[in-house]
Amino acid sequence: MSRTGLRGSLHSVTASAWLAVLGLPVLLAIGMFTACWTGVSQHSTCSLLPSYNSPISGRIMDLPPVNSRKWKPWLSSHKIRVAALIFYGRREYVRILNGYIKQNLLKSGGVLEEVIWIVQTDNPRDIAWLNNVLLPSEPEFYTSKIVEGKNYNEHYQSLDPDVYYVKLDDDTMYVGEQAIDMMLHEKLRDRFFIVSANVINHSVLTWIHAGMGAMHTHKNDGGREILGNDYDDLLMRYLDDKPFANFTYGPLEECSLTSLECASLCHFYFLQNQANKQLERYNFHFWDFHAFSYNRWSINAILFKGSDLSNEPMDPKFSDEVFISWTLPQKLDRHCGAVGSALIVHLAYGMQRDAGIGETGIVQHYENLAAKLTGRLLPR
């Protein structure tokens, strides 16, 4: 054999030896990377690192992505049941929310097999509308329940421990496509104890939205060049007062809890981003509310399993929000987080309503949007 032939044979043997040693791990790594890339492109998440015991890394399940054909069959085969809890009190807001709820019912391709309207009003007109208009519109799916006062302990302890519940405020103005599915997907991964939507006009998340550039905080930061004309005048008059001048990150931030200007900017920027098909500006993947410390956060739109709360008595001296978002997670050493792709809009906190959010025309804008996206709204 010639030297050239011998050298080629040796190289072939060496290459074969290295392939035998490295081939399988390399192929596995390539396969894992490909799976991760595919999952990320379909709004799923994964890691090339093994999971470990930490407050945010619980049992990671091998879930199909929400956008895949395997998602709904997987839920069915694993007998995953989902219901909605909506604290009902204001029919003018529920008319808007109802359209999005109907899109998420099982019969419409969603995941909700039941919607429980928790009555929190003694207004006879609101109660009459609930009984005569809302409940009869979906008799197979809609039920109501009365909870006296603000003591929610009995209500939460009566939940089915095996059902997953999405809790929404009745002034939810928009529910993004597959938002509830995205929250459920994240909960089933078991990284977070309580899963929040990515809520517009939220006491904590507004700070993140502003920092990401989804909304502008100063009149001279280029907003007029990128917004277009639809909401320009509305936005600019609120920016005149510089409502974000002292804005900080935290659950009791004055701007995001009390300011009419901050709330209005949240809504008008969302409406403009939605009209421009730029809602991806809000997507931060996920946000760990307890990454640095345990503290409260707003539970305007959350998803949990019945057993998370049905076995834990609440102290009636504190609100359900304090217990669900702070006290119980700290007790269990579990983190809570928000899903960036699960976009939901919350109208206003009490002090924002008192400041005049209803006089801005915002509710009418959301009513028009809901009619456009979900069809004709229920009569008043």
C-alpha positions as CSV (number, residue, x, y, z in Angstrom):
1,M,0.0,0.0,0.0
2,S,1.3,3.5,-0.8
3,R,1.9,6.1,1.8
4,T,-1.0,8.2,0.5
5,G,-3.3,5.2,0.7
6,L,-2.0,4.4,4.2
7,R,-2.4,8.0,5.3
8,G,-6.0,8.0,3.9
9,S,-6.8,4.8,5.7
10,L,-5.5,6.1,9.0
11,H,-7.4,9.3,8.6
12,S,-10.5,7.2,7.9
13,V,-10.0,5.1,11.0
14,T,-9.3,8.2,13.1
15,A,-12.4,9.9,11.9
16,S,-14.5,6.8,12.5
17,A,-13.1,6.5,16.0
18,W,-13.9,10.1,16.8
19,L,-17.4,9.7,15.3
20,A,-18.0,6.7,17.5
21,V,-17.0,8.7,20.6
22,L,-18.6,12.0,19.8
23,G,-21.3,11.1,17.2
24,L,-24.1,10.3,19.5
25,P,-23.7,13.3,21.9
26,V,-23.3,15.7,18.9
27,L,-26.4,14.3,17.2
28,L,-28.3,14.6,20.5
29,A,-27.1,18.2,21.0
30,I,-28.2,19.1,17.5
31,G,-31.5,17.5,18.0
32,M,-32.1,19.3,21.3
33,F,-31.1,22.6,19.7
34,T,-33.5,22.1,16.8
35,A,-36.3,21.2,19.2
36,C,-35.7,24.2,21.3
37,W,-35.6,26.5,18.3
38,T,-38.8,25.1,17.0
39,G,-40.4,25.4,20.4
40,V,-39.3,29.0,20.8
41,S,-40.7,29.9,17.3
42,Q,-44.0,28.4,18.4
43,H,-44.2,30.4,21.7
44,S,-42.9,27.5,23.8
45,T,-39.8,27.4,26.0
46,C,-37.1,25.0,26.8
47,S,-33.6,24.7,28.1
48,L,-30.5,22.7,27.1
49,L,-29.6,22.5,30.8
50,P,-31.1,19.9,33.1
51,S,-33.8,21.2,35.5
52,Y,-33.0,21.6,39.2
53,N,-34.9,22.2,42.4
54,S,-35.4,25.9,42.7
55,P,-38.5,28.1,43.3
56,I,-38.9,28.5,39.6
57,S,-37.8,25.2,38.1
58,G,-40.4,22.7,39.3
59,R,-41.4,19.7,37.3
60,I,-40.9,20.5,33.6
61,M,-43.4,18.5,31.5
62,D,-42.8,17.5,27.9
63,L,-45.6,19.6,26.5
64,P,-46.4,20.2,22.8
65,P,-46.3,23.8,21.8
66,V,-49.7,25.7,21.9
67,N,-49.6,26.3,18.2
68,S,-49.0,22.7,17.3
69,R,-51.8,20.2,16.3
70,K,-50.8,18.1,19.3
71,W,-51.7,20.7,21.9
72,K,-55.5,20.1,22.2
73,P,-55.3,16.3,21.8
74,W,-52.6,16.3,24.6
75,L,-55.0,18.2,26.9
76,S,-57.8,15.8,26.2
77,S,-55.7,12.7,26.6
78,H,-54.4,14.0,30.0
79,K,-57.9,15.0,31.1
80,I,-56.9,18.6,31.6
81,R,-60.0,20.6,32.6
82,V,-60.2,24.4,32.6
83,A,-62.8,26.8,33.9
84,A,-63.0,30.6,34.1
85,L,-63.8,32.6,37.3
86,I,-65.0,36.1,36.6
87,F,-65.9,38.5,39.4
88,Y,-69.0,40.1,38.0
89,G,-70.3,43.6,38.9
90,R,-70.4,45.9,35.9
91,R,-72.4,44.9,32.8
92,E,-71.0,47.7,30.6
93,Y,-67.6,46.1,30.9
94,V,-68.8,42.5,30.8
95,R,-70.4,43.1,27.4
96,I,-66.9,43.6,26.1
97,L,-65.2,40.7,27.9
98,N,-68.0,38.3,27.0
99,G,-67.0,38.2,23.3
100,Y,-63.5,37.1,24.1
101,I,-64.8,34.5,26.6
102,K,-67.0,33.0,24.0
103,Q,-64.0,32.6,21.7
104,N,-62.3,30.6,24.4
105,L,-65.1,28.1,25.0
106,L,-64.5,24.4,24.1
107,K,-67.1,24.6,21.4
108,S,-65.2,27.5,19.8
109,G,-61.9,25.7,19.8
110,G,-60.8,27.1,23.2
111,V,-60.1,25.3,26.5
112,L,-62.9,26.6,28.8
113,E,-65.5,24.0,29.7
114,E,-67.2,26.2,32.3
115,V,-67.5,30.0,33.1
116,I,-68.5,30.9,36.6
117,W,-69.6,34.5,37.1
118,I,-69.0,35.4,40.8
119,V,-71.6,38.0,41.6
120,Q,-70.1,41.0,43.4
121,T,-72.9,43.6,43.0
122,D,-76.3,44.4,44.5
123,N,-77.2,46.7,41.6
124,P,-80.6,45.3,40.4
125,R,-80.0,46.3,36.8
126,D,-76.7,44.5,36.7
127,I,-78.2,41.4,38.3
128,A,-81.1,41.5,36.0
129,W,-78.8,41.7,32.9
130,L,-76.8,38.8,34.3
131,N,-79.8,36.6,34.7
132,N,-81.8,37.6,31.7
133,V,-79.2,38.3,29.1
134,L,-75.7,37.0,29.9
135,L,-76.4,33.5,31.4
136,P,-79.0,32.5,28.8
137,S,-76.6,33.4,26.0
138,E,-74.5,30.3,26.8
139,P,-76.6,28.1,29.1
140,E,-74.3,25.0,28.6
141,F,-71.2,26.9,29.8
142,Y,-72.3,29.8,32.0
143,T,-73.2,29.6,35.7
144,S,-73.3,32.1,38.5
145,K,-72.4,32.1,42.2
146,I,-72.9,34.7,44.9
147,V,-70.1,35.5,47.4
148,E,-71.0,37.7,50.3
149,G,-68.7,40.6,51.1
150,K,-65.0,40.5,50.5
151,N,-64.2,37.2,52.3
152,Y,-63.2,34.9,49.5
153,N,-62.0,32.1,51.7
154,E,-65.2,30.0,51.3
155,H,-65.2,30.5,47.5
156,Y,-61.6,29.4,46.9
157,Q,-61.9,26.4,49.2
158,S,-64.9,25.2,47.3
159,L,-63.0,25.0,44.0
160,D,-62.5,21.6,42.4
161,P,-58.9,20.6,43.2
162,D,-58.4,18.9,39.8
163,V,-59.6,21.8,37.6
164,Y,-57.4,24.7,36.3
165,Y,-59.0,28.1,36.8
166,V,-58.3,31.3,35.0
167,K,-59.5,34.3,37.1
168,L,-60.3,37.5,35.4
169,D,-61.5,40.9,36.6
170,D,-64.8,42.0,35.0
171,D,-63.2,45.1,33.5
172,T,-60.9,43.0,31.2
173,M,-61.1,44.9,27.9
174,Y,-59.1,42.5,25.7
175,V,-58.0,38.9,25.7
176,G,-55.3,38.1,23.2
177,E,-55.6,35.1,20.8
178,Q,-54.4,32.0,22.7
179,A,-53.7,34.1,25.8
180,I,-55.5,31.6,28.1
181,D,-53.8,28.7,26.3
182,M,-50.4,30.3,26.9
183,M,-51.1,30.7,30.6
184,L,-52.2,27.1,30.9
185,H,-49.1,25.9,29.0
186,E,-46.9,27.8,31.4
187,K,-48.8,26.5,34.5
188,L,-48.5,22.9,33.2
189,R,-44.7,23.3,33.0
190,D,-44.8,23.9,36.7
191,R,-42.1,26.6,36.7
192,F,-44.4,29.1,38.5
193,F,-47.0,28.6,41.3
194,I,-49.4,31.2,40.1
195,V,-49.3,32.3,36.4
196,S,-50.3,35.8,35.4
197,A,-51.1,37.1,32.0
198,N,-49.1,39.9,30.5
199,V,-51.5,42.6,31.6
200,I,-51.8,46.1,30.1
201,N,-52.3,48.7,32.9
202,H,-50.8,46.6,35.6
203,S,-49.2,47.9,38.8
204,V,-45.9,46.1,38.1
205,L,-45.9,45.2,34.4
206,T,-46.5,48.8,33.1
207,W,-42.9,49.6,34.2
208,I,-41.7,46.7,32.1
209,H,-43.8,47.8,29.0
210,A,-42.4,51.3,29.2
211,G,-38.8,50.0,29.6
212,M,-39.2,47.8,26.6
213,G,-40.4,50.7,24.4
214,A,-43.9,49.4,23.9
215,M,-45.1,52.9,25.2
216,H,-43.4,56.2,25.5
217,T,-43.0,58.2,28.6
218,H,-41.9,61.7,27.4
219,K,-43.4,64.0,24.8
220,N,-40.0,64.5,23.0
221,D,-39.0,60.8,22.7
222,G,-40.2,60.3,19.1
223,G,-43.7,59.2,19.8
224,R,-45.3,61.4,17.2
225,E,-43.1,60.0,14.4
226,I,-44.0,56.4,15.0
227,L,-47.6,56.5,16.2
228,G,-49.6,57.7,13.2
229,N,-52.6,59.9,13.5
230,D,-55.3,57.9,15.2
231,Y,-54.4,58.6,18.8
232,D,-51.8,61.3,18.5
233,D,-53.8,64.2,20.0
234,L,-55.1,62.0,22.9
235,L,-51.6,60.6,23.7
236,M,-49.8,63.9,23.6
237,R,-52.1,65.8,25.9
238,Y,-51.5,63.1,28.6
239,L,-47.7,63.2,28.0
240,D,-47.8,67.0,28.7
241,D,-48.1,66.3,32.4
242,K,-45.1,64.0,32.5
243,P,-46.9,61.3,34.5
244,F,-43.9,59.0,34.4
245,A,-41.4,61.5,35.8
246,N,-40.9,59.6,39.1
247,F,-42.0,56.1,37.9
248,T,-40.4,53.2,39.8
249,Y,-40.8,49.4,39.8
250,G,-43.1,48.1,42.5
251,P,-46.5,46.8,43.4
252,L,-47.8,50.1,44.9
253,E,-46.4,52.5,42.4
254,E,-48.5,55.7,42.5
255,C,-48.4,56.3,38.7
256,S,-49.7,52.9,37.7
257,L,-52.3,52.6,40.5
258,T,-53.8,56.1,40.8
259,S,-52.9,58.2,37.8
260,L,-55.5,58.9,35.1
261,E,-52.6,60.0,32.8
262,C,-50.6,56.7,33.2
263,A,-53.7,54.6,32.7
264,S,-54.7,56.5,29.6
265,L,-51.3,56.2,28.1
266,C,-51.3,52.5,28.7
267,H,-54.5,52.1,26.8
268,F,-54.0,54.5,23.9
269,Y,-50.5,53.0,23.2
270,F,-52.0,49.5,23.3
271,L,-54.8,50.5,20.9
272,Q,-52.3,52.1,18.5
273,N,-49.9,49.1,18.7
274,Q,-52.9,46.8,18.1
275,A,-54.0,48.8,15.1
276,N,-50.5,48.7,13.7
277,K,-50.2,45.0,14.3
278,Q,-47.2,45.5,16.6
279,L,-48.3,43.8,19.8
280,E,-45.1,41.8,19.8
281,R,-43.6,44.9,21.5
282,Y,-45.1,43.8,24.8
283,N,-43.7,40.2,24.7
284,F,-41.0,39.8,27.3
285,H,-41.1,35.9,27.2
286,F,-41.8,35.5,30.9
287,W,-41.3,37.6,34.1
288,D,-40.6,36.3,37.5
289,F,-42.4,38.5,40.1
290,H,-40.3,37.0,42.9
291,A,-36.9,36.9,41.3
292,F,-35.4,39.3,43.9
293,S,-37.9,39.2,46.8
294,Y,-41.4,38.2,47.8
295,N,-43.9,41.0,47.4
296,R,-47.5,41.4,46.2
297,W,-48.5,42.0,42.6
298,S,-51.9,42.6,40.9
299,I,-53.9,39.4,40.2
300,N,-56.1,41.0,37.4
301,A,-55.7,37.9,35.2
302,I,-54.2,34.7,36.7
303,L,-54.3,31.0,36.2
304,F,-53.9,28.4,38.9
305,K,-55.0,24.8,39.8
306,G,-57.9,24.4,42.2
307,S,-55.7,22.5,44.7
308,D,-53.3,25.4,44.9
309,L,-55.9,27.4,46.9
310,S,-58.6,25.0,48.0
311,N,-56.4,23.5,50.7
312,E,-55.0,26.8,52.1
313,P,-57.3,28.9,54.3
314,M,-57.1,32.6,53.8
315,D,-56.8,35.1,56.6
316,P,-60.0,37.3,56.3
317,K,-58.0,40.3,57.5
318,F,-56.1,40.4,54.2
319,S,-57.3,40.6,50.6
320,D,-57.2,37.6,48.3
321,E,-54.6,39.4,46.3
322,V,-52.1,39.6,49.2
323,F,-52.7,36.0,50.0
324,I,-52.4,34.6,46.4
325,S,-49.6,36.8,45.1
326,W,-47.4,37.1,48.2
327,T,-48.3,35.3,51.5
328,L,-48.9,31.8,50.1
329,P,-46.0,31.8,47.5
330,Q,-43.6,32.9,50.3
331,K,-44.9,30.2,52.6
332,L,-44.4,27.5,50.0
333,D,-41.2,29.0,48.7
334,R,-42.6,29.1,45.2
335,H,-42.3,31.9,42.6
336,C,-45.1,33.4,40.5
337,G,-44.6,34.8,37.0
338,A,-46.2,36.4,34.0
339,V,-46.3,35.0,30.4
340,G,-45.3,37.6,27.8
341,S,-47.3,36.1,25.0
342,A,-50.5,36.0,27.0
343,L,-51.6,39.6,26.4
344,I,-54.7,40.8,28.3
345,V,-55.9,44.4,29.0
346,H,-57.2,45.6,32.4
347,L,-59.2,48.8,32.3
348,A,-58.5,50.5,35.6
349,Y,-57.9,50.4,39.3
350,G,-60.4,52.1,41.6
351,M,-58.5,55.3,42.0
352,Q,-58.0,55.5,38.2
353,R,-61.8,55.1,37.7
354,D,-62.4,57.8,40.3
355,A,-60.0,60.1,38.5
356,G,-62.2,59.9,35.3
357,I,-61.1,56.9,33.1
358,G,-64.7,56.6,32.0
359,E,-64.6,60.1,30.5
360,T,-61.7,59.5,28.2
361,G,-63.5,57.5,25.5
362,I,-61.3,54.5,26.2
363,V,-64.2,52.1,26.9
364,Q,-65.9,53.0,23.6
365,H,-62.6,52.2,21.8
366,Y,-62.5,48.8,23.4
367,E,-66.1,48.2,22.7
368,N,-65.5,48.9,19.0
369,L,-62.4,46.6,19.0
370,A,-64.3,43.8,20.7
371,A,-67.1,44.0,18.2
372,K,-64.6,43.9,15.4
373,L,-62.6,40.9,16.7
374,T,-65.4,38.9,18.4
375,G,-68.6,39.8,16.6
376,R,-71.8,41.5,17.7
377,L,-71.9,42.3,21.5
378,L,-74.8,41.4,23.7
379,P,-77.5,44.0,24.0
380,R,-77.3,46.5,26.9
